[in-house]
Amino acid sequence: MKLKKGTIALCSLGCFGLITEDSPRPVVYKDGNSAIAYVGVHLTDKIAPVGSPWRSRTPVVVGDMEPLLVLMLENSKK
């Protein structure tokens, strides 16, 4: 699966994130190091609050939000 906006992924620390941009961009980490990474929001509170900024240079795709949202919408009409 291609990394894109709406993809659920895991970062190297094992945190789930929802990617919010289609392409990686420059980021600066807390330790001052900079890199090109995919960015989004945390979906779990393992190391940061849910909804806080999430980033990963090498995210591992877990799934895509679009099919889930379609399913939720269909179920809400029943």
Buried (B, 14 or more C-beta within 10 A) or exposed (E): EEBBBBBBBBBEEEBBBBBBEEEBEEBEEEEEEEEEBBBBBBBBEEEBEEEEEBBBEEBEBEEBBEEEEEEEEEEEEE
